[in-house]
Amino acid sequence: MSEQRFGAHMSVAGGLHNAFDAGVKAGCDCLQIFVKNQRQWSARPLDQAAIAEYREAAERTGLWPVVAHASYLLNLASPEKANRKKSEDALVDELTRSAQLGVDMVVFHPGAHMGDGVEAGIERIAASIDAVADRVDIGAVRLLLETTAGQGSAIGFELGHLKGIIDAAKQGDWLGVCVDTCHIFAAGYDIRSGDGYESFVAELIELSLLDRVHCLHVNDSMKDCGSRVDRHDHIGRGKIGKAGFEHLVNDKRLQHVPRILETPKGVDGRGTDLDRVNLKRLRAMVRTER
């Protein structure tokens, strides 16, 4: 199990390159970042100096892979054509920036159907993905659909939703999956027990999604299983608890997939960075093979 890579979402305040030194300080092997302000639709293009600084930091620190999380504003499932077009344009920008930097994957939330139903939402997401694919180099950066908790009319709280999007998209081979442990738990996948965890993986296998899992967001949940409420907690301190994460980090089928924390930031009572604390907890759960 030594191949596992653990990391966290890092701030890019002051420059994208700053995420790497922050990651090293927190004890990361890999990173997740925003490549632009996640609360704004558009941003100035990256200049060559920023790209060079980023690439130098990536090479110097050796943190890899790097995952970009797309803006939360995106909604490719929107019933409003203007909003879908704005979302497509923003995703093209995210993918273009990621390709310029050498980011490996872009993760995004599939979208919300806004009352039109899951099936209609899936069709719109797939069509928008194909529209985006026509405008970018799909060989440069992989696009990952993230599982969701199922709040409101969000699509992606069932693995079948992601399978439906992939099958409906003409460029389905381009797409991968990001599994968020808090989200799947809140959506009703109870991974606390061995049987529950294996049931979840069995569904991934049945839907031909296991080999498409290229990123794991490892977050505990403040809310109960099936709550459909997305609230992240520290590893082993929430409703999932230590056992659920022990199943995950000792699963050889997923040992090559980067594990990214999106847990609350700050320091503990001893002044230790909480990302470092959570990463230490995860690594301590890995069983040593004899």
C-alpha positions in Angstrom: 0.0 0.0 0.0 3.1 2.3 -0.2 1.9 3.7 -3.6 -0.8 5.8 -1.9 -0.6 9.6 -2.2 -2.3 11.9 0.3 -2.9 15.6 -0.1 -5.3 18.5 0.5 -7.0 21.4 -1.2 -4.6 24.3 -0.8 -5.0 28.1 -1.0 -3.5 29.9 -4.0 -3.6 33.3 -2.2 -0.8 35.4 -3.5 -0.2 33.2 -6.5 -0.9 29.7 -7.8 2.6 28.6 -7.0 2.2 29.2 -3.3 0.0 26.2 -3.0 3.0 23.9 -3.4 5.0 25.2 -0.4 1.9 25.2 1.7 1.3 21.6 0.7 4.8 20.6 1.6 4.4 22.3 5.0 1.1 20.4 5.6 2.7 17.1 4.6 1.0 16.6 1.3 2.1 14.2 -1.5 -0.4 15.7 -4.0 -2.6 18.8 -4.2 -5.9 20.2 -5.2 -6.3 23.9 -6.1 -8.6 26.5 -7.7 -7.0 27.8 -10.9 -9.2 30.9 -10.7 -11.5 32.6 -8.2 -14.2 30.0 -7.6 -16.8 32.7 -6.9 -16.4 34.6 -10.2 -17.4 33.6 -13.7 -14.3 35.0 -15.4 -10.8 36.1 -14.6 -7.8 37.6 -16.4 -5.8 35.1 -18.6 -2.8 33.6 -17.0 0.4 35.4 -17.9 3.7 33.6 -18.7 5.3 34.6 -15.4 2.6 33.0 -13.4 2.7 29.8 -15.4 6.5 29.7 -15.1 6.4 30.2 -11.3 3.8 27.5 -11.0 5.7 25.0 -13.0 9.0 25.7 -11.1 7.2 25.1 -7.8 5.6 21.9 -9.1 9.0 20.5 -10.2 10.9 21.7 -7.1 8.5 20.2 -4.6 7.5 17.0 -6.5 3.9 17.2 -5.4 1.9 15.2 -7.8 -0.8 14.8 -9.2 -2.4 18.2 -9.1 -6.2 18.3 -9.3 -8.1 21.5 -10.1 -11.6 22.0 -8.6 -13.9 23.9 -11.0 -16.0 26.8 -9.8 -19.1 26.0 -7.8 -21.0 28.5 -10.0 -21.1 26.0 -12.9 -24.5 24.3 -13.7 -24.4 22.3 -16.9 -27.8 20.9 -16.0 -29.5 24.3 -15.8 -32.8 24.6 -17.8 -31.8 28.1 -18.8 -29.7 28.1 -22.0 -27.9 31.3 -21.1 -26.8 29.9 -17.8 -25.6 26.6 -19.4 -23.7 28.6 -22.0 -22.1 30.7 -19.3 -21.2 27.5 -17.4 -19.7 25.9 -20.6 -17.6 29.0 -21.2 -16.3 29.0 -17.6 -15.5 25.3 -17.8 -13.6 25.8 -21.0 -11.6 28.5 -19.2 -10.9 26.2 -16.3 -9.6 23.4 -18.6 -7.6 25.9 -20.7 -5.9 27.3 -17.6 -5.3 23.7 -16.2 -3.6 22.7 -19.5 -1.4 25.7 -19.5 -0.2 24.9 -16.0 0.1 21.1 -16.5 -2.7 20.3 -14.0 -3.7 16.6 -14.4 -7.4 16.7 -13.7 -10.4 19.0 -13.3 -13.2 18.0 -11.0 -16.6 19.6 -11.2 -20.1 19.1 -9.7 -22.4 17.7 -12.5 -25.1 20.3 -11.8 -28.7 20.8 -10.6 -31.8 20.1 -12.8 -33.8 22.9 -11.0 -37.0 20.9 -11.0 -36.9 19.4 -14.5 -35.9 16.0 -13.2 -32.7 13.9 -13.2 -33.2 12.5 -16.7 -33.5 15.9 -18.3 -30.5 17.1 -16.3 -28.3 14.3 -17.3 -29.1 14.9 -21.0 -28.2 18.6 -20.7 -25.0 17.8 -18.8 -23.9 15.3 -21.4 -24.7 17.8 -24.3 -22.8 20.6 -22.5 -19.8 18.3 -21.9 -19.7 17.5 -25.6 -19.9 21.3 -26.4 -17.0 21.9 -24.1 -15.0 19.0 -25.6 -15.2 20.6 -29.0 -13.4 23.7 -27.7 -10.5 22.2 -25.7 -7.8 19.6 -26.1 -9.3 16.7 -24.3 -6.0 14.9 -24.3 -4.4 17.5 -22.1 -6.6 17.4 -18.9 -9.0 14.7 -17.8 -12.5 15.9 -16.7 -13.9 14.3 -13.5 -17.6 14.1 -12.4 -17.9 14.4 -8.7 -20.3 12.5 -6.6 -22.7 14.7 -4.7 -24.7 14.6 -1.4 -28.0 15.2 -3.2 -28.9 18.6 -1.7 -31.7 20.3 -3.5 -32.0 19.2 -7.2 -28.3 18.3 -7.5 -27.5 15.4 -9.8 -24.8 12.8 -8.9 -26.0 11.4 -5.5 -26.4 8.0 -7.2 -23.6 6.4 -9.1 -26.1 5.6 -11.8 -26.4 9.3 -12.5 -22.7 9.5 -13.3 -22.9 6.4 -15.5 -25.8 8.0 -17.3 -23.8 11.1 -18.1 -20.8 9.2 -19.3 -23.0 6.9 -21.5 -24.9 9.9 -23.0 -21.9 12.0 -23.8 -20.2 11.4 -27.2 -16.9 12.1 -25.4 -17.6 9.7 -22.6 -14.1 8.2 -22.8 -12.7 11.6 -21.6 -14.6 11.5 -18.4 -13.6 10.1 -15.0 -15.1 10.1 -11.5 -14.2 11.8 -8.3 -15.6 10.0 -5.2 -16.2 12.3 -2.2 -16.7 10.2 1.0 -18.8 12.8 2.8 -21.0 13.2 -0.3 -21.6 9.5 -0.8 -22.3 8.9 2.9 -24.8 11.8 3.0 -26.4 10.4 -0.2 -27.0 7.1 1.6 -24.0 4.9 0.9 -23.1 3.6 4.3 -19.3 2.9 4.1 -18.8 2.5 7.8 -19.1 -1.3 7.8 -17.1 -3.7 5.7 -20.2 -4.9 4.0 -21.4 -1.4 3.3 -18.1 -0.4 1.8 -17.9 -3.5 -0.4 -21.5 -2.8 -1.5 -20.5 0.6 -2.7 -17.4 -0.7 -4.6 -19.5 -3.5 -6.1 -21.8 -0.8 -7.5 -18.8 1.0 -9.0 -17.7 -2.3 -10.6 -21.2 -3.2 -11.8 -21.5 0.2 -13.6 -18.0 0.0 -15.0 -16.9 3.1 -13.0 -14.2 1.6 -10.8 -11.5 2.1 -13.4 -12.8 5.7 -13.9 -12.2 6.7 -10.3 -9.2 9.1 -10.6 -9.6 11.1 -7.4 -10.9 10.6 -3.9 -12.1 13.5 -1.7 -11.6 12.1 1.8 -13.9 14.0 4.2 -15.8 12.9 7.2 -19.4 14.0 7.5 -21.0 16.2 10.2 -24.4 14.8 9.1 -25.9 11.3 9.2 -26.0 8.8 6.4 -28.8 9.6 4.0 -29.2 13.1 5.3 -28.5 14.6 1.8 -26.7 17.4 3.6 -23.1 18.2 2.6 -21.1 19.2 5.7 -17.4 18.1 5.9 -15.8 17.1 9.1 -12.3 16.0 10.2 -11.2 12.5 9.6 -12.5 10.1 12.2 -14.4 12.8 14.0 -17.7 12.8 12.1 -20.5 10.3 11.4 -18.4 8.1 9.1 -15.7 7.6 11.8 -12.4 5.8 11.6 -13.7 2.5 10.3 -15.0 3.9 7.1 -11.7 5.4 6.2 -9.8 2.3 7.2 -11.7 0.3 4.5 -10.8 2.9 1.9 -7.1 3.4 2.6 -6.6 -0.4 2.7 -8.4 -1.1 -0.5 -5.8 -2.2 -3.1 -8.2 -1.6 -5.9 -8.0 2.1 -5.2 -4.5 2.5 -3.8 -3.2 4.4 -6.9 -5.9 7.1 -6.6 -4.9 10.3 -4.9 -6.6 11.1 -1.7 -7.4 14.8 -1.3 -8.7 16.4 2.0 -11.3 19.0 1.9 -11.7 19.2 5.7 -12.0 22.4 7.7 -8.9 24.5 7.9 -7.2 25.9 11.0 -5.0 24.5 13.9 -5.7 22.2 16.7 -5.3 22.8 20.4 -1.5 22.4 20.1 -1.3 24.8 17.2 -0.7 22.0 14.7 -2.1 22.6 11.2 -5.3 20.6 10.8 -4.5 19.4 7.3 -1.3 17.8 8.8 -3.4 16.3 11.6 -5.9 14.8 9.2 -3.2 13.5 6.9 -1.4 11.8 9.8 -4.7 10.1 10.8 -5.2 8.7 7.3 -1.6 7.5 7.0 -1.8 5.8 10.4 -4.8 3.7 9.2 -2.8 2.1 6.4 -2.0 -1.5 7.4 1.6 -2.6 6.9 1.8 -5.8 4.9 4.1 -8.5 6.3 
